[in-house]
């Protein structure tokens, strides 16, 4: 990811998927930030194939709260909100809900993207299980 020398938040155009590498790309998640007044929601623009396989569901195009338990949404939303509100990356370890009724423990890293360099309009990151084989 290339950052502007003036400290502005990078945009989606600054991301070169080739630079991320073949081992990272299947774990990538990109979300659109949806604003309505003071409310913020998220739509999954892209979910890497490894995450789809791991979780057993492809949520591409869905909003964060679509078909998820409210408690699960609150846990996931916290990281996204922190990225949007601070304009800084967030790193966590969390349990993500699996369609088979259990949690998958993952390391998560999410980064802000801003088309105008200031207002976060996308979040990009990865959620990689702690026991993934190298």
C-alpha positions in Angstrom: 0.0 0.0 0.0 1.4 3.4 -1.0 0.7 6.3 1.4 0.7 9.9 0.4 3.6 11.8 1.8 1.2 14.5 3.0 -0.4 12.1 5.6 -3.7 11.7 3.7 -5.5 8.3 3.9 -4.8 6.2 0.8 -7.6 5.4 -1.7 -8.5 2.1 -3.3 -6.4 3.3 -6.3 -3.3 3.0 -4.1 -3.8 -0.7 -3.7 -2.1 -3.0 -6.2 -3.4 -6.6 -5.7 -0.3 -8.0 -7.2 1.8 -6.4 -4.4 -0.4 -8.1 -1.8 0.8 -11.5 -3.1 -0.9 -14.8 -3.8 -0.8 -15.9 -0.2 -2.7 -12.9 1.1 -5.2 -12.2 -1.7 -7.6 -15.2 -0.8 -8.0 -13.7 2.7 -8.8 -10.1 1.7 -12.0 -8.4 2.6 -13.1 -5.0 1.2 -16.1 -3.2 2.6 -18.0 -0.1 1.4 -18.8 2.4 4.2 -22.4 3.4 4.0 -23.4 6.6 5.7 -26.9 7.8 6.4 -26.9 10.8 8.7 -25.0 9.8 11.8 -25.5 6.1 11.1 -22.8 4.0 9.5 -23.2 0.6 8.0 -21.0 -1.7 5.9 -21.5 -3.7 2.7 -19.1 -6.5 1.7 -17.7 -5.5 -1.7 -15.3 -8.4 -1.9 -14.6 -11.4 0.3 -11.6 -13.5 -0.6 -12.1 -17.1 -1.6 -10.3 -18.5 1.4 -12.6 -16.6 3.8 -15.6 -17.9 1.9 -14.4 -21.4 2.1 -13.4 -21.1 5.8 -16.8 -19.6 6.9 -18.9 -21.6 4.5 -20.8 -18.6 3.2 -20.2 -15.8 0.6 -21.5 -12.5 2.0 -20.3 -10.4 -1.0 -22.9 -7.7 -1.6 -24.6 -8.2 1.8 -24.7 -5.6 4.6 -22.9 -6.4 7.8 -26.2 -7.0 9.7 -27.8 -9.2 7.0 -28.4 -12.7 8.4 -26.1 -12.4 11.4 -26.9 -12.6 15.1 -26.9 -9.1 16.8 -24.1 -10.1 19.2 -21.9 -11.3 16.3 -22.6 -8.0 14.4 -21.6 -5.9 17.4 -18.2 -7.7 17.7 -17.4 -7.4 14.0 -18.7 -3.8 13.7 -16.5 -2.6 16.5 -13.3 -3.0 14.5 -14.8 -1.4 11.3 -16.2 1.5 13.4 -12.7 2.1 14.9 -11.1 2.2 11.5 -13.7 4.6 10.1 -13.7 6.9 13.2 -9.9 7.1 13.6 -8.8 6.7 10.0 -6.1 4.3 11.4 -5.6 0.6 11.0 -7.0 -1.8 13.6 -5.5 -5.2 14.5 -7.4 -7.8 16.5 -7.9 -11.4 17.3 -11.5 -12.5 17.3 -14.0 -15.3 16.9 -16.0 -15.1 13.7 -19.4 -16.9 13.4 -19.4 -20.0 11.2 -22.6 -21.3 9.5 -22.1 -24.6 11.4 -22.8 -22.8 14.7 -19.2 -22.4 16.0 -16.6 -19.6 16.1 -13.5 -19.5 14.0 -10.6 -17.8 15.7 -8.9 -15.3 13.4 -6.3 -12.6 13.3 -7.7 -9.5 11.7 -6.1 -6.4 10.3 -8.3 -3.6 8.8 -7.1 -0.4 7.1 -8.9 2.7 6.1 -9.3 3.9 2.5 -10.5 7.3 1.4 -11.2 8.4 -2.1 -10.8 12.0 -1.1 -7.8 11.3 1.2 -9.8 12.3 4.3 -13.2 10.6 4.7 -13.0 6.8 5.0 -15.3 5.3 2.4 -13.8 1.8 2.2 -12.2 -0.6 4.6 -9.7 -3.2 3.4 -8.3 -6.0 5.4 -7.7 -9.6 6.0 -9.1 -12.2 8.5 -6.7 -15.1 8.7 -7.3 -18.1 11.0 -4.7 -18.6 13.7 -4.1 -22.2 12.6 -3.7 -21.5 8.9 -0.9 -23.6 7.3 2.0 -21.7 5.7 
